[in-house]
Amino acid sequence: MKLAEALIERADLQKRAAQLEERLVRNMLVQEGEEPSESPQALLEEFDRVVGALSTLLPRIHRANLSATLPGGETLTDALTRRDLLDLRLRVLRRAALTASERPTRYSTSEVRILPTLPARVLQTQVDALAKARRELEAQIQQTNWLTDLPA
């Protein structure tokens, strides 16, 4: 199994666990004399099977991330950390650029003018450069995911 396939399976299992949690919560309380639409015990057992599958799969994914390297030699774990930090920087800079580009409405010339403290164009240039770096990194990560075999 390739790492990319394991990541797809992990996402499916995580989604399944969340759905089972919601179904379990919906079936925990019933009106006296009524039956739940699904057996909470059966839902818990299915949830435990999903958690068991995740407990086997997740360590294998982590081992693959530690051993796999991108074309430049960076480990996949380090690349994922760098991607997370790029995402954080992008989110903050995008929000700052959006705020700087807003034009506050003034109803009369006697109102106080609100001006941006940083030019939106400068911020947007930084956002564009970071977004390009993030896209390129994501392509390398995805390529590595599809080329890396999942360890046993």
SULSUL-V908491 format. One record per residue. N is the residue number from 1. RES is the residue in one letter. PSI is psi in whole degrees, 0 to 359 (NA if undefined). Layout:
N;RES;PSI  N;RES;PSI
//
This chain:
1;M;136  2;K;155  3;L;319  4;A;321  5;E;321  6;A;324  7;L;323  8;I;317  9;E;319  10;R;315  11;A;318  12;D;316  13;L;320  14;Q;319  15;K;319  16;R;318  17;A;318  18;A;319  19;Q;318  20;L;321  21;E;313  22;E;316  23;R;321  24;L;313  25;V;319  26;R;337  27;N;11  28;M;328  29;L;135  30;V;158  31;Q;145  32;E;132  33;G;351  34;E;163  35;E;146  36;P;154  37;S;336  38;E;151  39;S;118  40;P;325  41;Q;315  42;A;321  43;L;319  44;L;320  45;E;319  46;E;320  47;F;317  48;D;323  49;R;319  50;V;316  51;V;321  52;G;317  53;A;319  54;L;322  55;S;337  56;T;319  57;L;317  58;L;314  59;P;325  60;R;319  61;I;316  62;H;319  63;R;320  64;A;318  65;N;327  66;L;328  67;S;333  68;A;146  69;T;149  70;L;168  71;P;328  72;G;358  73;G;350  74;E;137  75;T;155  76;L;323  77;T;315  78;D;322  79;A;321  80;L;322  81;T;315  82;R;321  83;R;317  84;D;320  85;L;323  86;L;318  87;D;318  88;L;312  89;R;317  90;L;316  91;R;314  92;V;315  93;L;323  94;R;317  95;R;319  96;A;317  97;A;318  98;L;316  99;T;318  100;A;334  101;S;352  102;E;143  103;R;106  104;P;144  105;T;129  106;R;134  107;Y;342  108;S;161  109;T;349  110;S;352  111;E;154  112;V;134  113;R;136  114;I;126  115;L;148  116;P;148  117;T;342  118;L;142  119;P;133  120;A;324  121;R;319  122;V;315  123;L;318  124;Q;325  125;T;319  126;Q;318  127;V;315  128;D;318  129;A;317  130;L;320  131;A;321  132;K;315  133;A;321  134;R;318  135;R;316  136;E;318  137;L;316  138;E;320  139;A;318  140;Q;319  141;I;314  142;Q;319  143;Q;315  144;T;320  145;N;320  146;W;343  147;L;346  148;T;129  149;D;140  150;L;127  151;P;157  152;A;NA
//
